[in-house]
Amino acid sequence: MNTYTRYKDKLKSIIGLYKNLIPLRCQLDRDGSFHQLVEYVQAMAINCMKYSYFPLQHILAQHFDCSKHTFLDISFDFVTIEKKIMIGDSELCSIPLSITINEDEDNKSIYEISLALPNERLLIQSMNNTQVLFPSATCMHHEFIYDVIQHPQKIAVELDEQSLTYTELFYNVQQLSLVLLNKYNVKSGNIICQCVERSLSMVIGILLIIMASGAYCPLSSQDPSQRLQILVKETRSHLFLVHSSTRILFEIDIVTLNIDTIINNEANSTSIHLIQMSDVPITSENILFVIFTSGSTGIPKAVQLSHRNFTQFLRSFVYADILRKTDTIIQMARRSFDNHLLSLVGTLTIGTTLIMLRPEGHMDLDYLAGALNEKQITVMHAVPSLWNNLFNFLNTTNRKSSVQWGMSNSKSLWSS
């Protein structure tokens, strides 16, 4: 850039800064030497000096088809401040100097010259080497079963005074999956909707749908009746898992299954029945979840997620050290938000402990703060407005929290 500011003799004696940055296009010849490049740039700067008084805005205005590039608004100005140390009449140089002379080095082509030292180039290469080999993609329920084997007596899910270990959760899911397979003839890839309030049954319901090779689709009892009817029509699901309080939301001709009823009434399955579970055809490419958009631009659109997508997504959290097996995670998101999949089911494939809140418990700040402290929550994901209200409440009541990872809209707010 040419910064010459005294294009007239009468300006040379005036005190002041007349800076007019004019970018010069320099086309590099990769085969030319550095010495040739210096001469080329010098000649260009001298030849353009007579035009340096013309503002860049006026230059661009001469070309109507020329768009202004962002880089023209940004420049780096390196200012060297000289500090002289005088000893008598001599100047002290505080920087050790060295001269390296190599024969014919100035004739090297530009592409052969590097400003970075060999060890610096090696460091850059190592920083760019970000390829990670993850294990082969598996099904989500296979990851869950692996955790059951690894931590059979560890608490998997807890809600107030209720809890299930990994073994107990797996037992319930396995028994009820056979009900879907044998009594309701669920096939691989069938969409099974669930409209259940926050409870241990909600977790059991999601897992049994997945283990029976179905695709889980959440429905919210807080959605308007019109939206629910649209989603029922769009999914074409032939089975809906419900609570007694949510059954009334659906028309009488829709086949529903009260999940609490089958949990309490279903008899133990024999080993012959359990062998049937290993024969269920399902791969990592099968659809795992189906969740609908808000529909603000029209009819809600279904978004599908495969087993491969979800398990690899979770592995990235573990690899980035965002989630650990030792974490205790609280479930905050509503069923209408896709994030509830991460906390409700995803955490159970990592081996963590899931803490659930009673219905609408996330809106009761006193109850929420008590759960954070009593259950020693380490990971929490919430919307910014809730974080703000919670922080204000904790400060006002002089209460503390054990949360180590706070996330909002898929971004980490802090970690400790």
N, C-alpha and C positions, 0 to 999 in steps of 0.2 A: 504494500500500500504506500502510495506517495503522500507524504505529509509535509511537503514543501509549502511554506506559507508566506514567502516573501517574493512574489512573482514581479513586483514593481520596486524600483529603487527607493521610492519615497516611503515604502513600508518598512524598509530595513532598519530605520532609525526609530520606529515607533515601538514602545514597550507594550507587550500584550501577546496573547496567544491567538493565532489565527490558524486553527487546525481544520483542515478539510481532507478527510480520508477518502482517497480514490482507489478502489480495488483495481489491480492490474492482473490480467489473465496471463498466466505463464504455462506454456505447454512443455512438459518435460520430455526430453529424449532419453529414454532409459539406457541407450547405448553410449550416450555422450559422457564425457568426463566431468568431474565436479568443477574443474577449472573452466571448462566451456560453459557450464551452468552459471557460474558467477559472472562471467563476461556477458552472457545473454541477459541476465536480470539487471545488471548495471546499465547496459545499453537501453533496455526498455524503460527503466526508471528515468534516465536522463531525457530520452525522447518524449516522454509523457509529461515532463515537468512543466512545460509551457501551457498545459491544459489543467493544471492542478487547482486553478482558481475557480473552475466551473463546478458547482455543487453536484453531488451525486444524484440528488432528486431531479435536477434539470437534465442530467444525462439520460436517466431512465425515462423521463418524459418525452424524449425525442423518439422513443421506440414504444409505440402503443401496444405491440404484441409481446412486450417484455414484462414478465411478472417479477416483482421484487422478491428476492430470496431472503429467507430468514437470517442466513449467516451474515448478510450485509448490516444487520442491526447489532451484531455482536463482534467485539474485537478484544484481543488481549494486549495490554500495554505493559511491557516489562520495563520497570524503571530501576536502574542500578544507582544506588547511593554510594558514592565513594567516601570512605573514611580513611584519612591519611594520618599515620602516626609518624611524627617527625622527631628524630633524635639529632639535635644540632641542625646541620644542613642536610642530613641524610634522611631519606624516607624508609621506614621499616615496612617490609612486605610480610604480612602475617600468613600468607598462603604459600606453601612450598611449591616451587615450579619445577616442571620436568619437561624435557623436549625429546620427542621420539622422531627419529628421521628414518624413513624407509624409502629406498630407491624406487622411483617410478610409481609411487602410490598415487600421485596426482593424475595419472593417466587411467586409473581404474574407472570402469563404467559406473554410473550412478546406482544401478541395481545391485552392484557388488558391495556398496558401501552401507554400513549400518551404524547408527548412532548408539545402538544398544550394545553393551558388552556381551561376550558369549554366555556368562553366567546369568545375565539379565534376560537374554533370549530364552534360555532354558527355563527360567522362572515363568516367563510369559506362556511358554508351551505347557508347563505343568498346570497353570491356572486355567488354561483353555481346555484342558483334558477333563471334561466333566461327564464323560460317559459312565453310566452306572449299569451294571448287570443285575437286574432284579430276577428273582426266581420265576419260573414259568407261571403263567396265569392259571389260577384255580377258581373253583366256585366259592362263593361267600360262606356257605354253610360248611364246606370242608375246612375252612380256616377256623370257624367256630368250634367244630368237633376237635380240631387239633388243640385248641385252648382248653377244652374240656379234659382231654387226656393229660395236658401239662399241669393244669391247676384245678383238679376236681372239686376241692373243698373251698376254693376261693369264692368270695361273694361276687356274683355276677351282676345282680341288679337289686336295688333297695329302694323302698318307698316308705317313709316314716318308720313304722315298726315292722313292716313286712320285708322279707328278703328271700332270695333264691341263690343257692350256690350254682356254679357252672354245671355240676352233675344234676341237680334238681331241675334246672332250667332245661337241660338237654332231655331229661326224662319226659317232662311234660310236652315238649315240642315233638319228640319222637312219637309219643302215644297219639297225639292229636293229628299229626300228619297222616297217619293211617286212616283216620276218619275221613279226611278230605279225599284220599286216594280211593278208598273202598266204598264209602257211602255216597259221596258226591262226584265220584268219577272225574276228579281233577286230572288234566293231562298237562304234559310239559308245555309251558308257554301260555297257559290260560291265565287271564288277568283276574285276580281275586281282589275285590275291594274290601277295605276295612274301615269302619266308622266306629271307633272305640275311644272312650275318654282315657285320660292319663291314668295308667294302672299297670300292674305287673302283667295283666292279661294282654295289654297292648303289645308288649315286647314278645310274649309267647305267640300271639297271633301273627306278627310279622315273620317270625322265624319259622313257624309251621307252614305258612304259605310258601316260603322259599324252599324249605326242605321237601315239600310235596311237589316241587318243580314248577310252581306257579310264579306269576309276576305280581308283586305287591303294589297296590294302588291305594294311597291314603285318601280318605274323604273326611272332611271336617264338619262336625255338627253345628259349627258357628257360621257356615256358609249359608247364604240365602237359599230358599227352597228351589228357586229357578235354576241356580247354578248346579245344585245337587242333581236335579233331574237331567240337566244337560250332560253332566259327567257320567251319570248312569247310562245314558243313551250312547255316549261316545265310547265307553269301555266295552259295552256289550258283554259285560261280565254276567255269568250265570249263578254266581254265589257272592254273598256279602256277609262278612263277619261283623257282628254288632254287639252292643250292650242292650240291656232291657230298656235303658233310657233313650237309646238312639234308634230303636226299631221303628218307632212311630214316624221317623223322617222319610221312610220309604213306602212306596205303594204296596198294597196287600199282595199283588201277584209276583212280587220280587222274592226270590229265594234267599232267605237270611238264615244265619246260624249264630245263636247266642253263644259266644265263646266261653262265658262263665259257666253256662249250663253244661257244656261238654267237658270242661275241666273238672267239674264236680261229679259228673255221672259216668264218664267213660271208664270202662273196666280195663284191667291190665291186658296188654296184648301178649300173645305167646311169641316164642322165639321164631316160629314159622312166619308169623306176620311181620316180625321185625326184619327178617331176611328180605322181605319185599322192598324195604327201603333202599337196599343196595342195588336194586334192579331198576330204579327210577332213571329214565334217560335224561340226562342234563349235562351240559358242557359249559365252559367259561364264556361261550358266545351267546348263551341263552339270556333272555331279558330278565333282569332282576327286579327293577323298579319301573313303574310308570307314574309320572307325576305331571299334573297339568299346570299351565301358566295361568296368570290371573284373569286373562280374557279381557283385558282393558281395551284391546284393539279389535274385539269381536268375539268369536267363539273360542273358548279355551283350547289350547293346543297341547297335545300329549308329548311329553319328552321321555324317551326310553333310555335306560341305562343297563348295560350288560354286566354280568358277573366280572368279566375281565376289566371293564372300565372302573368298577367300584373297588375291587381288590388292589389294583395298581394305584389308584388314587390314595387308598389308605396306606399303602407301603411308602408312598412319598412322604406322608406325615411322619411315619416312623423313622425313615431315613434322615429327614430334616430335624429329627429330635424334637418335634413338636408334641408328639404323643409317645408315652412310654407305658410299659406294662404296669408300672407302679402307680400310675395316675388314678385319681378318682375324678370322674367327669360328671357334671350335672347336666341334665337334659332340660333345655330351655325353649327350643324352637317349637312353634305350632306345627301341626301335621300338614298344613298347607304350604310350608316352606321346605325346600329340599334338604336344608341343613339338619332336619330332625333325623334323617337317615344316618348321618355321620354319628350323632350322639346315641341314638336308640339302638342301632344295629352294628354300625362300623366299629364302635369301641369294643364290642364283644368279640370281634374277630382279631383284636390286638391283645386281648387278655387283661383289659382294665376293668375297673368297677364302675358301674353306671348308677348314678343317684337320680331318682325321679321325684318330681314334686306332685302334690295332689292337684286336681283340676283347678286352674286359675291361681295356683300357688306362686307362680312367677310374678304375679301382680301384687302380691302381699309382701312388701319389703321387709317387714319384721320376721315373717315366716322364712323368707328367702335368706336373709342374713343369718338367721338361726341355723338353717340347713348348711350354709357355707362353712360356718364355724364348727358345728357339731359333727358333720360328716367329713371335715377336713378336705374340702374340694380343692383340687389343684388346677383344673382346667374348666373354663367357662366361656361359652360363646353366646353373645347377646347383641341386640341392636344398640346403637349409640345412645338413644334416648333412655333406655333402661340402665345402661352403664352410668349415665349422668345422674339419674335419680338414685341409684344404689350408692354411688360415691357420696352424694349429699346426705343420704340417710346415715351411712356409716360415720361420716364426720360429725353429724349432729348428735348421734347417740353414743359417740366415742367407742365404736365397736370395730373389731379387726376382722380380717379375712385371710384365709390360707391360700387363696388363689395365686398360682405361680404363672399361669398362662391366661391372658385375657384376649379374646379375639372378637372381632366385629366385622361383618361383611367380608369374611375370608382373609382379613388382615390382622396380624398380631399387633395388639396394643402395647403389650409389654411381656417380658419374661424375666424370671428370676431363678 
